[in-house]
């Protein structure tokens, strides 16, 4: 599995739990970089992004905070959606051994910052960098089948979008499911929705064939979960 991801990008949409010093995320990111995987972090808010840059740099000195205005990374599209991502700054930083930590803000035509959905930012950045994986942290740990109360292991993008449209999912989980589907449809290898508080959650996908949480990919079906 390790060779499969060498030289590829992982985009991780973290949550507020990443600021908890008891998580293994910082060590997991360092491990990925040692294996020639290039992590990009998308934070859920500006304050978490800036806090996580400080958290990482207390241990590694390789985190770089970015807003959507930096190098016009995230232009604002209509109705506060993500415009066409300009990934040059991300590619430059990751190639040089840095971890970009992105605030979910976009640069509007008037020069002001526009707040964006962190999930949508993660999906758009993953597509623009041709990421092997997009990982969305959510405390639910994935999608639960309402009939069996079991974790749904796998969804196709179409199934994920249909589930999001049903309206049965909690709003934040629904946003992650929808973004995961859009990312895969845009060319991301696969997307995972998982609980980032689990030890080494960010590298299980890298080291083994086992998938934590719910995976969204183009060749699997909900009925097989």
N, C-alpha and C positions, 0 to 999 in steps of 0.2 A: 504493500500500500504506500509506503513512504516514497518510493520512486515515482509512483503515479502522480504525486502532487509537487514534486521538485520543480522549482521555478514558477509555480503557479501562485495565484492570489487567493487568499481566504478573506472574505469580508464578514466581520462580526458586528451585529447590532447588539450592543450590550444593554444592560439595564442598570438601575441604581445600585443593585447588589454588587456590581463590580467594584464599588468603592469600599466594600467591606474587606478589611485586611485578611480575613480568613479564607477568601476564595483563592483558587489556584490559577486564576486567569493570567496574572503577570508572568508566572513561571511557564505557563502553557504557551504564551506568545513568544517568550524567549526560546523555548524548545522548537517551536515551528520555524523560527528564523534560523536556528542552527541546522535545520533540515532543508534549508533553501526554499522554504515556503514564505510568502510575503503577506503578512497580515495587515489589514486595514480595519480600523475600529470606527464604528459610527455610534455616537452617544445619543441617548434619548432627549437630551436637553443641553443648553449651553453650559449650565453650571456643572453638570455631570462630566461633560467633555473636558472642561478646564480642571476639574478635580481629578479626573483620571490621568490627565497628562502629568500632574504633580505626583500622583500615586506611582505611575510607571517610572518617572524620572528619579524618584527616591531610590529605585532599585537598578535602573538600567541606563539612564541618560540617553535614550534613543526615541522618546516619544515627541512628536511634533503636533501641536494643535493647529487645526485649520478651520476657518469659517468658509461659507460658500463664496465669500468675496475674494478669498485668497486665490490669485491666479485665475479668477473667474471660474472657479471650480464648479459651482452650482448656480447657474443663472436661473432666475425665477421664471417659470412659465405662467400661463394664464391661470387665474383662480388659485394661486399659491401652490402650484404643483411644481415638480422638479423639471427644469428645462433640460437642454442637452448638456450632459456632464462633460466637462473639459478635464480629462484625466492626466494631463501631462505632469502636473505637480505631484500627483500620487505616484506615477511611474518613476519619476526622478527620485523621490524620497525612498520608496521601497527598494529600488535598485541600489541605493547608497546605504542601505541597512537601517533605515528609520521606520518607525511605526506611525503612520498618520492617524490622528484621532480627530474625527470630523464632527463639528457642531452641525445640527440640522437646521441650518439657515441658508437662504439663497440671496443672491445679489439682484435686486430689482433695477429696472431701467432708471429709476430716480436716484439710485445710489443707496437706498435704505436696505436694511436686512429684513427678510421675510421669513417667518418661522415655517418650517416644513415638517411633514411626518417623517420621523426617523426611519420607520420601516420603508417608506418610499425612497428615501435617500439611499438606504442600504441596497435596495434592489437595483436602483439606477446605477450606483457606483459599481456594484458587482457586475452588471451587464457591460458597463463601459470599460472595465478592466479585464473582461473575459475571465472572471473568477471561476475557479474550480468548485468553490462552495460559498454559499451565503448562509450564515448561521444567525438565527434570531433567538435571543434569550427571552424566555417568558417563564414566570414562576409556575404556570400550569403544566409545564413540561411537555406540552404537545396537545394534540386534539384528542378528546375523549369521545368515543362512540356513545351516543345517548342511549342506544338500545342495550348494549352489553356492558357499558361503563368501563370498557377496556381501552387502552391507548391505541389509537389508530397509527400503525407503524408507517404506512406509506399512502401517498395520494398522488394522482396525476395533477398537473396544473388545472385541467378542466374540472376535476373533482374538487380541488381546493377552492376554486372560484365559486363553484355551485354551493359548497358548504358555507362560504363567506356570505353569499347572497341570501341564504336561508334565514339569517338573522338570529340563529340560536346560540352563536358564540358570543362570549364577553367581548366588548368593543376592542380592547387592546389585542387580544388574541386574534380576533377577526382581522385586524389590520396587518398583523404578522403573517397570517395565512394568505391573505390577498397579495401582500408584497412578495412572499416566497413564490407564489404562482407566477406573478408577473416577471420576477427575476429569471425563473427557469424558462419561461416562454421567450425571454429576450436573449437566451443563450448561456445562462449560468449552468454549470454542470449539474448541480442539485442544491436544494435548500433544506436546512434543518431547523425545526422549532424545538427548542429544548430548554431545560432548566440550567441556567448558568451557575447555580450554586453547587451543582454536583461536581465533585472533585475531578479535575482534568476533563471536564465536558468538552472543551474546545479541541482536544486532541484525540479523543476516542475515534472520531471519523478518520483521522490521519493514520492511526496505528493499526486499526482493525477493520474487519468487514462489518462490524456491529454498528448499528445506527441508534443513537439515543433519540428519544422524542419521536416526532413525526417528520418523516422525510417527504419532500415534494420533489418529484423527478418526472422525466418525460416518458418513462417506460414501465411504470408500476401502476397498480390499480387498487382502489380502496377495498374492493371486495376480497382481495387476496390478503388483507392485513389480518 
